[in-house]
Amino acid sequence: MPNELQLKIEDFLLKNGKEGKVTDLIPLTGGASAETWKFTFISNKKTEQLILRKGSGKKSPLAVLKSEEAVVQQKVKSSGAPVPEIVAISSDDKDLGDAYLMNLIPGESIARKILRDSKFSEARQKLAFQCGEALAKIHSVNTNDFSRVPKKPIREELERLYSTYKSFNQPLPVFEYAFKWLNNQDFTARKDALVHGDFRLGNLMID
């Protein structure tokens, strides 16, 4: 599989104007719905560390296709949010299927290390502000640009999230307070906004 995938990535990059060799292709995560691979791309111009994000091609009620995710990520980057640069997008089975390539961002994503290790002490001082700043930029993106991103009624989504939370049978005061606060809000005068959906340390790269 890695050798076959390596050749497919090289062919796909060539179609996108980047001729070179793929080496050190390593799976980072894999499952029924998505795969993530890390690799080195060597061309005459430079050596790059890239990431392949590959989906199953099947749409889920809770997620968009990887090719659609990449388009959203490009729009979010244009708003100034700190996200990786998209290198190429595939939606054709003749290429990489439902997938995209992006630049690798160095850093740490393991929460316990970020919260405890002394090497991240300076980063911790700035992290809350930087997270808020990144979220504000994500929320500022024009939602009219995303015809395929699911738009869900707020109350319906709150009920779904609360049911999911209750199904774990692990009551936590912070979530109880958050849901109570949200239920007391009047959302009728608010505009639609793009939200991350899974904003947590495990999905951030901290250096």
trRosetta pair geometry for C-beta under 8 A, 3 or more apart (Angstrom, degrees):
i j d omega theta_ij theta_ji phi_ij phi_ji
1 4 5.9 -62 -145 41 29 109
1 5 5.9 25 161 -17 67 112
2 5 5.7 -61 -143 42 28 109
2 6 6.0 38 155 -30 65 105
2 25 5.0 159 -162 92 101 123
2 27 7.9 -110 -88 -34 103 93
3 6 5.4 -47 -146 28 30 118
3 7 6.8 28 156 -16 61 101
4 7 6.1 -57 -157 34 31 108
4 8 6.5 30 148 -18 64 108
5 8 5.4 -55 -148 37 36 114
5 9 6.3 38 154 -22 68 103
5 25 6.5 163 92 174 110 154
5 37 7.2 -179 142 -75 144 173
5 52 7.9 175 170 86 119 171
6 9 5.9 -54 -151 33 28 110
6 10 6.6 29 151 -18 63 106
6 22 4.7 -169 -159 90 83 124
6 23 8.0 52 -144 -86 127 27
6 25 5.1 -129 -83 -24 98 151
6 39 7.5 166 -114 -132 83 150
7 10 5.6 -52 -149 36 34 113
7 11 6.3 33 154 -18 66 105
7 22 8.0 -140 -62 41 25 125
8 11 5.8 -54 -147 37 31 110
8 12 6.2 30 154 -19 65 109
8 95 7.3 119 -179 175 97 44
8 96 5.9 127 144 -92 117 75
9 12 5.7 -56 -145 38 30 111
9 13 6.2 29 157 -17 65 107
9 22 5.0 74 87 -70 123 159
9 25 7.6 167 16 -103 151 129
9 39 6.9 74 126 61 169 162
9 52 6.5 -88 -104 -77 125 139
9 96 6.9 51 -89 -88 62 124
9 101 7.4 113 -148 -85 100 132
10 13 6.0 -57 -146 38 27 108
10 14 6.3 32 153 -23 63 107
10 20 7.2 -133 -133 81 88 55
10 21 6.8 -3 -110 -126 124 34
10 22 5.1 -124 -61 -5 91 108
11 14 5.6 -55 -151 33 30 115
11 15 6.6 34 151 -21 63 102
11 95 7.7 -155 103 -135 101 67
12 15 5.7 -50 -155 31 34 114
12 16 6.7 16 151 -4 64 109
12 88 6.6 159 146 114 101 147
12 90 6.1 -36 -148 -78 138 130
12 95 4.8 91 -107 -165 109 99
12 96 5.4 -3 -74 -33 161 105
12 101 7.7 150 112 -24 125 132
13 16 5.6 -67 -150 49 36 103
13 18 4.2 -66 171 77 97 105
13 19 7.5 162 117 -82 97 23
13 20 6.8 -51 116 43 141 90
13 22 7.8 148 7 -58 142 107
13 41 6.8 176 -120 -141 168 139
13 87 7.7 -15 -116 142 95 124
13 88 6.6 -169 -104 4 59 154
13 101 7.3 1 -84 13 95 171
14 17 7.8 96 -174 -33 29 8
14 18 6.8 -100 -80 72 31 52
14 19 5.4 54 -113 -96 84 69
15 95 7.1 -94 41 -113 155 116
16 87 7.5 103 123 146 152 81
16 88 4.3 -74 -86 -104 171 136
18 41 7.2 18 149 164 128 140
18 43 6.3 -93 -175 -76 81 147
18 87 7.6 -19 -14 176 159 114
18 88 7.8 -128 15 -39 127 132
19 43 6.1 110 84 -132 56 106
19 44 7.6 15 86 1 98 100
20 41 5.4 86 98 174 136 84
20 42 5.3 -175 -178 88 115 43
20 43 3.3 -82 -76 -80 128 74
20 44 7.4 -142 -92 -8 93 59
21 41 7.4 160 79 -155 41 51
21 42 4.8 -16 59 60 92 98
21 43 7.8 170 17 -75 63 46
22 25 6.1 39 151 -61 110 110
22 39 5.3 5 -166 160 97 140
22 40 7.3 140 -159 77 49 52
22 41 5.8 -22 -99 -100 66 72
23 39 6.9 149 73 -172 34 89
23 40 4.8 -27 68 68 86 105
23 42 6.4 19 7 -5 115 115
24 38 7.6 -42 127 116 95 85
24 39 5.8 152 86 -144 70 58
24 40 4.6 48 44 7 118 106
25 37 5.9 0 -169 178 85 124
25 38 7.6 163 -149 85 39 46
25 39 4.3 -3 -98 -97 65 116
26 37 6.7 152 77 -160 39 72
26 38 5.0 -18 62 62 95 92
26 39 7.0 166 17 -76 66 62
27 30 5.4 -12 -175 -38 131 119
27 35 6.7 -63 -137 -168 102 103
27 36 7.3 105 -164 80 62 55
27 37 5.5 -45 -101 -101 51 78
28 36 4.4 -51 63 103 109 103
28 37 6.5 177 5 -104 86 21
28 38 5.5 79 -46 -19 114 101
28 51 7.9 -24 4 -137 143 101
29 34 7.4 21 107 106 109 92
29 35 6.9 -178 94 -150 65 41
29 36 4.5 37 42 33 90 109
30 34 7.9 -143 -136 104 37 50
30 35 4.6 13 -114 -117 79 86
30 36 7.4 -136 -64 30 57 61
31 34 6.1 18 55 52 95 61
31 35 7.4 -175 29 -75 54 58
32 56 6.7 1 151 -67 59 142
33 55 6.6 -23 164 -149 66 80
33 56 5.4 -80 -140 -9 41 120
33 58 7.5 -97 -128 63 78 100
33 60 6.9 -1 -136 -40 134 140
33 63 7.4 84 172 58 139 157
34 53 6.9 -13 -169 -173 113 80
34 54 6.7 150 -158 84 62 49
34 55 5.1 -29 -101 -105 81 63
34 56 7.0 -88 -63 -21 48 80
34 66 6.9 136 -121 -72 106 119
35 52 7.5 -2 107 111 95 98
35 53 7.7 164 84 -155 54 37
35 54 4.6 -11 58 63 97 102
35 55 8.0 -162 21 -74 68 22
36 51 6.5 -15 -167 -171 92 104
36 52 7.1 160 -155 84 42 60
36 53 5.7 -6 -106 -105 79 67
36 54 7.7 -177 -77 24 33 74
37 51 7.0 152 80 -160 50 54
37 52 4.2 0 55 52 101 108
37 54 7.3 22 2 1 105 115
38 49 7.2 -6 -170 -174 97 92
38 50 7.6 159 -154 87 52 44
38 51 5.8 -26 -101 -103 64 71
38 52 7.9 -149 -66 21 21 76
38 104 6.3 61 -137 -99 99 133
39 49 7.8 169 90 -152 34 53
39 50 5.9 -22 68 66 80 87
39 51 8.0 150 23 -95 70 26
39 52 6.9 26 9 -11 114 106
40 47 6.3 -5 -175 -175 104 99
40 48 7.2 154 -159 80 56 44
40 49 6.0 -32 -102 -99 67 61
40 50 7.6 135 -116 21 18 79
41 47 7.2 163 83 -156 49 51
41 48 4.7 -14 59 61 99 96
41 49 7.9 180 19 -85 78 14
41 50 5.3 26 -9 2 119 127
42 47 5.0 -9 -107 -109 74 86
43 46 6.3 15 58 49 94 51
43 47 7.7 -180 27 -81 61 41
43 48 7.7 14 8 3 102 103
48 103 7.1 -87 -174 -121 113 82
49 103 7.3 68 84 -167 71 65
49 104 3.9 -64 124 38 101 133
49 106 8.0 58 82 -59 153 90
50 87 6.2 -27 -133 -7 124 157
50 101 5.5 5 176 -174 126 104
50 102 6.9 153 -159 79 78 31
50 103 6.3 -64 -111 -111 65 34
50 104 6.0 -141 -101 -26 10 91
51 84 7.2 4 35 157 128 170
51 101 6.9 154 79 -156 49 55
51 102 5.2 -21 61 64 101 82
51 103 7.3 18 14 104 93 15
51 104 5.1 126 -37 -83 96 75
52 96 7.2 -129 -155 -166 119 149
52 99 6.2 -1 -174 -176 90 124
52 100 7.8 172 -149 89 52 35
52 101 5.7 -26 -97 -99 66 75
53 66 5.4 -174 122 -152 98 124
53 69 7.4 -87 120 89 142 135
53 70 7.6 168 67 -69 124 101
53 99 6.2 166 89 -154 53 71
53 100 5.5 -4 57 57 99 79
53 101 7.9 178 20 -86 72 27
53 102 6.9 15 -3 9 111 110
54 66 6.5 -114 -141 3 19 176
54 96 6.3 -109 -108 159 110 106
54 97 6.4 66 -158 73 101 112
54 98 7.0 112 -164 85 58 63
54 99 4.0 -13 -106 -102 71 115
55 58 7.7 -143 152 36 103 56
55 65 6.0 -170 70 -159 159 61
55 66 3.7 -175 -13 -21 116 114
55 67 7.9 -106 29 -11 126 70
55 97 7.4 -143 67 125 63 107
55 98 4.2 -53 65 106 102 115
55 99 6.6 -169 17 -76 69 59
56 98 7.0 -7 72 53 26 129
57 65 7.1 23 -136 -133 37 110
57 93 7.6 18 -99 -82 153 95
57 97 5.6 -88 -60 -180 117 106
57 98 4.1 165 -89 -7 66 127
59 63 7.6 -163 -162 87 55 71
59 64 7.2 -17 -136 -144 91 38
59 65 5.9 -52 -90 -55 83 88
60 63 4.3 33 61 41 115 91
61 150 7.6 73 -168 -84 53 167
63 69 8.0 -14 -179 -68 90 120
64 68 4.1 -100 157 90 121 128
64 69 5.4 157 84 -59 106 76
64 72 7.2 104 63 -15 155 137
64 148 6.5 106 -141 125 120 100
64 149 6.0 -47 -71 -110 144 64
64 150 7.2 -161 -70 -5 92 88
65 68 4.5 91 59 8 84 103
65 69 6.8 -139 98 -10 43 86
65 91 7.5 61 139 -122 140 99
65 98 5.1 -100 -170 -157 104 130
65 148 7.8 -30 25 143 102 139
66 69 5.2 -48 -145 32 36 119
66 70 6.5 41 154 -24 64 99
66 98 4.8 121 39 147 102 87
66 99 5.4 6 105 -102 143 29
66 100 5.8 -159 150 1 98 91
67 70 5.8 -47 -154 27 31 114
67 71 7.1 33 148 -18 60 100
67 89 5.4 100 -142 180 79 106
67 90 6.6 -111 -92 83 107 40
67 91 4.1 52 -111 -82 167 97
67 98 5.4 -100 -17 -150 100 72
67 99 7.1 15 -64 36 80 23
67 100 6.4 142 -104 -50 48 101
68 71 5.6 -50 -155 31 39 112
68 72 6.6 40 148 -17 67 103
68 148 5.1 -104 -130 97 137 131
68 149 7.0 170 162 -71 121 71
69 72 5.7 -55 -153 37 33 112
69 73 6.3 36 149 -22 66 106
69 100 7.3 -142 79 13 92 135
70 73 5.4 -52 -147 35 34 115
70 74 6.5 39 152 -23 64 100
70 86 5.1 108 -169 -125 99 139
70 89 4.6 174 99 -104 151 112
70 100 3.7 138 -79 -69 143 165
70 102 7.5 -160 -124 -60 100 110
71 74 5.7 -49 -153 30 33 113
71 75 6.7 30 150 -15 63 104
71 89 7.0 46 -55 -111 76 162
71 146 7.6 148 111 -112 110 84
72 75 5.8 -58 -154 37 34 110
72 76 6.2 33 150 -20 68 108
72 146 6.1 39 -97 -107 94 129
72 149 6.3 94 -86 -77 127 129
72 194 7.4 170 -158 -153 111 138
73 76 5.6 -53 -144 37 33 113
73 77 6.3 37 154 -23 65 103
73 83 5.4 -151 -163 150 90 145
73 84 7.4 -8 173 63 133 75
73 86 5.9 124 94 -53 116 117
73 102 7.5 -48 127 -96 154 142
74 77 5.8 -52 -150 32 30 112
74 78 6.7 31 151 -20 62 104
74 86 5.2 -57 -73 18 95 137
75 78 5.7 -54 -154 32 34 113
75 79 7.0 35 147 -21 62 101
75 141 5.6 92 136 -155 107 130
75 142 7.9 -106 -177 50 128 77
75 145 5.5 151 -125 114 151 147
75 146 7.3 -126 31 -60 164 100
76 79 5.7 -53 -160 28 38 113
76 81 4.8 -44 163 48 91 135
76 83 5.5 56 102 2 114 151
76 137 7.3 96 -169 126 77 96
76 138 5.7 5 -138 -114 114 75
76 141 5.8 -58 -95 -66 62 148
76 194 7.5 -137 -87 119 101 149
77 80 7.9 94 178 -39 36 10
77 81 6.4 -94 -95 63 34 80
77 83 4.9 -109 -77 63 87 105
77 84 7.9 -76 -86 79 129 27
77 85 6.7 109 -144 -100 162 56
77 86 7.6 -153 0 -3 148 91
79 137 4.7 149 126 177 111 92
79 138 7.2 148 81 -84 148 28
79 140 5.7 153 -160 80 133 104
79 141 5.1 -94 -51 -78 148 86
80 137 5.1 -118 76 -138 87 140
81 134 5.3 86 -146 -154 90 74
81 137 4.0 176 -69 103 86 127
81 138 5.4 66 -90 -60 153 74
82 130 7.9 -4 8 178 143 106
82 134 5.8 -64 28 -107 93 116
84 102 4.3 85 119 160 127 123
84 103 4.9 -163 -167 62 101 80
84 104 7.4 -3 -127 -100 137 8
84 105 5.1 -124 -81 -35 102 111
85 102 6.4 160 83 -157 43 81
85 103 4.8 41 50 3 89 121
86 89 6.5 10 172 -55 128 94
86 100 5.9 -38 -146 173 105 129
86 101 7.4 106 -167 81 61 53
86 102 5.2 -48 -106 -99 47 91
87 100 7.7 145 50 170 71 80
87 101 4.2 -53 63 105 114 100
87 102 5.8 -178 -1 -101 88 27
87 103 6.6 125 -49 -45 104 67
88 100 6.7 -174 94 -153 48 68
88 101 4.9 22 47 40 84 110
89 99 7.9 173 -158 97 48 49
89 100 4.6 -18 -111 -107 65 102
89 101 8.0 -136 -68 25 34 67
90 95 4.3 -144 -141 105 120 128
90 96 4.0 103 71 49 169 96
90 97 6.5 59 123 61 119 31
90 98 7.2 -173 101 -128 83 11
90 99 4.6 5 58 62 114 85
90 100 6.5 -173 21 -81 72 47
91 98 6.2 28 -128 -107 57 61
92 95 4.7 76 73 10 95 102
92 97 7.6 -96 92 -97 31 21
93 97 5.3 29 -112 -98 57 70
95 99 7.8 -142 112 51 100 110
96 99 4.1 -75 119 53 117 139
105 205 4.6 155 113 53 113 164
106 205 7.0 139 105 173 24 131
106 207 6.4 57 108 -82 87 132
107 204 7.9 -71 122 139 140 65
107 205 3.2 112 65 169 133 89
107 206 5.2 145 179 54 118 26
107 207 4.3 -96 -107 -52 92 87
108 113 5.4 -104 176 100 140 128
108 114 5.8 174 107 -69 116 88
108 120 7.0 -91 55 -75 141 132
108 205 7.0 122 46 -157 28 58
108 206 5.2 -45 63 64 83 86
108 207 7.1 135 9 -84 80 50
109 114 7.8 -12 -150 -40 15 127
109 201 6.7 150 -168 148 59 69
109 202 5.5 69 162 -153 100 39
109 203 7.0 69 -153 -59 122 9
109 204 6.3 160 -121 72 83 47
109 205 5.8 -43 -66 -94 94 56
109 206 7.2 141 -83 12 43 84
110 113 4.5 59 86 14 104 113
110 114 6.8 169 85 -14 52 88
110 201 7.9 1 130 133 14 112
110 202 7.6 31 -107 -107 31 72
111 114 5.7 -61 -147 38 33 110
111 115 6.0 19 161 -12 70 114
111 200 7.6 -37 -81 157 125 96
111 201 4.1 106 -100 87 88 141
111 202 6.1 -44 -41 -55 101 77
112 115 6.0 -61 -141 44 28 106
112 116 5.8 -8 170 8 66 122
113 116 6.5 -76 -130 51 21 89
113 117 4.8 7 -171 -14 68 125
113 120 7.1 107 139 -8 72 141
114 117 7.2 -19 -79 31 13 100
114 120 5.2 -136 -147 164 50 170
114 123 7.3 -84 -155 100 87 129
114 124 7.4 142 163 -80 76 92
114 127 7.8 106 170 -105 117 156
114 201 5.6 -157 50 -162 152 131
114 206 5.0 79 -119 51 119 155
115 120 7.8 -17 -27 90 13 137
115 124 7.4 100 -125 -105 41 126
115 201 7.6 -43 -41 -110 99 168
117 120 5.2 73 77 12 92 101
118 121 5.4 -12 -163 -30 52 117
120 123 4.5 -56 -163 46 74 119
120 124 5.7 85 134 -35 87 94
120 206 6.2 43 -133 134 124 126
121 124 5.8 -50 -151 26 30 114
121 125 7.3 35 151 -24 59 99
122 125 5.9 -49 -162 22 38 114
122 126 7.3 11 152 0 65 107
123 126 6.3 -75 -159 47 37 98
123 127 5.9 57 149 -60 74 101
123 206 5.4 110 162 -179 151 107
123 207 6.9 168 -89 85 140 30
124 127 5.4 -34 -136 -2 34 124
126 129 5.8 -70 -168 49 57 108
126 130 5.4 50 142 -23 89 115
127 130 5.8 -63 -143 41 28 108
127 131 6.1 30 160 -22 67 106
127 206 7.1 -5 -108 -121 117 126
128 131 5.8 -54 -148 34 28 111
128 132 6.5 27 154 -16 62 107
129 132 5.8 -58 -152 38 31 111
129 133 6.2 32 152 -21 66 108
130 133 5.5 -51 -144 37 33 115
130 134 6.3 35 155 -20 65 104
131 134 5.8 -54 -148 36 30 110
131 135 6.4 29 155 -17 64 107
131 199 7.5 122 -165 168 105 119
131 204 7.6 -52 -100 -94 99 155
132 135 5.8 -55 -146 37 30 110
132 136 6.3 34 155 -23 64 105
133 136 5.8 -52 -149 32 29 113
133 137 6.7 27 153 -16 62 105
134 137 5.9 -58 -154 35 32 109
134 138 6.5 33 149 -19 66 105
135 138 5.5 -53 -149 36 36 113
135 139 6.1 32 155 -17 68 108
135 196 7.0 -78 -116 -19 83 122
135 199 6.6 42 -91 -140 108 166
136 139 5.8 -57 -145 40 29 109
136 140 6.4 33 153 -28 63 108
137 140 5.6 -53 -147 29 32 115
137 141 7.6 52 152 -41 58 87
138 141 6.3 -37 -170 -4 37 113
138 194 5.8 -117 163 100 78 102
138 195 7.2 80 130 -130 120 27
138 196 5.8 5 163 -58 166 88
139 193 4.5 6 -156 -178 83 130
139 194 6.4 -166 -115 62 34 68
139 195 7.0 24 -93 -88 83 61
140 193 8.0 -1 -57 -142 22 104
141 145 7.1 -84 165 39 96 128
141 194 4.7 -17 65 24 113 141
142 145 5.1 89 91 -14 95 105
143 146 5.9 -64 -164 38 55 105
143 149 7.4 -113 -156 74 84 130
143 151 7.3 90 170 -94 132 117
143 192 4.8 -76 39 111 165 113
143 193 6.7 -144 -49 -122 124 17
143 194 5.6 176 -89 -50 87 84
146 149 3.7 5 150 9 127 120
146 194 7.1 98 8 -94 150 117
149 194 7.3 0 140 -117 163 97
151 192 6.3 -18 -140 -141 118 144
152 156 5.9 -121 171 83 97 113
152 157 4.6 106 115 -63 126 112
153 156 4.2 74 73 12 100 113
153 157 6.7 -178 86 -11 49 87
154 157 5.8 -62 -149 39 29 109
154 158 6.3 31 155 -21 67 106
154 187 4.7 -65 59 124 164 170
155 158 5.7 -52 -147 34 32 113
155 159 6.5 33 154 -19 64 104
155 187 7.6 -166 -46 40 79 137
156 159 5.9 -55 -152 34 30 111
156 160 6.5 30 151 -18 63 106
157 160 5.6 -53 -148 36 34 113
157 161 6.3 32 155 -17 67 107
158 161 5.8 -57 -146 40 30 109
158 162 6.1 29 156 -19 66 108
158 179 7.1 134 -171 -143 100 84
158 182 5.8 -174 -125 129 130 129
158 183 6.8 154 159 -80 148 74
159 162 5.8 -55 -143 37 28 110
159 163 6.3 30 156 -20 63 106
160 163 5.8 -56 -149 35 29 111
160 164 6.5 30 152 -19 63 106
161 164 5.6 -53 -150 35 33 113
161 165 6.3 35 152 -20 65 105
161 179 7.8 -167 103 -103 105 107
162 165 5.5 -51 -148 36 34 114
162 166 6.3 32 154 -18 66 106
162 179 5.3 99 -101 -138 108 141
163 166 5.8 -54 -144 38 30 109
163 167 6.4 40 153 -32 63 103
164 167 5.7 -51 -152 23 30 117
164 168 7.7 34 151 -22 58 95
165 168 6.4 -55 -171 19 36 110
165 175 5.6 -176 -159 170 143 143
165 179 7.3 -143 51 -56 160 140
166 169 7.3 41 170 -70 51 49
171 175 7.7 -145 -161 65 51 112
171 176 6.4 31 -169 -52 95 120
172 175 4.6 70 73 14 99 106
172 176 6.8 -174 86 -11 47 87
173 176 5.5 -58 -142 39 33 112
173 177 6.0 32 161 -19 69 107
174 177 5.9 -54 -148 37 27 110
174 178 6.3 28 153 -21 62 109
175 178 5.5 -53 -142 37 34 112
175 179 6.2 29 161 -15 68 105
176 179 6.3 -57 -146 39 26 104
176 180 6.3 25 155 -18 62 111
177 180 5.7 -59 -147 39 29 111
177 181 6.2 29 156 -20 66 108
178 181 5.8 -55 -148 36 28 111
178 182 6.3 26 155 -17 64 108
179 182 5.6 -54 -144 39 32 112
179 183 6.2 34 157 -22 65 107
180 183 5.9 -55 -147 35 29 111
180 184 6.7 23 155 -16 62 109
181 184 6.0 -66 -156 36 30 108
181 185 7.0 39 148 -37 63 102
182 185 5.7 -48 -158 11 38 118
186 189 6.7 36 124 12 102 97
187 190 5.0 -61 -161 30 64 121
190 193 7.8 -55 159 -14 107 108
196 199 4.1 79 80 -54 148 102
196 203 8.0 149 166 108 127 146
198 203 5.7 108 117 -30 96 159
199 203 6.7 -112 -128 70 31 128
199 204 7.9 48 -164 -51 67 105
200 203 5.6 80 58 18 69 98
200 204 7.4 -140 103 -7 34 97
201 204 5.5 -67 -144 38 38 109
201 206 7.4 -24 -153 -22 89 129
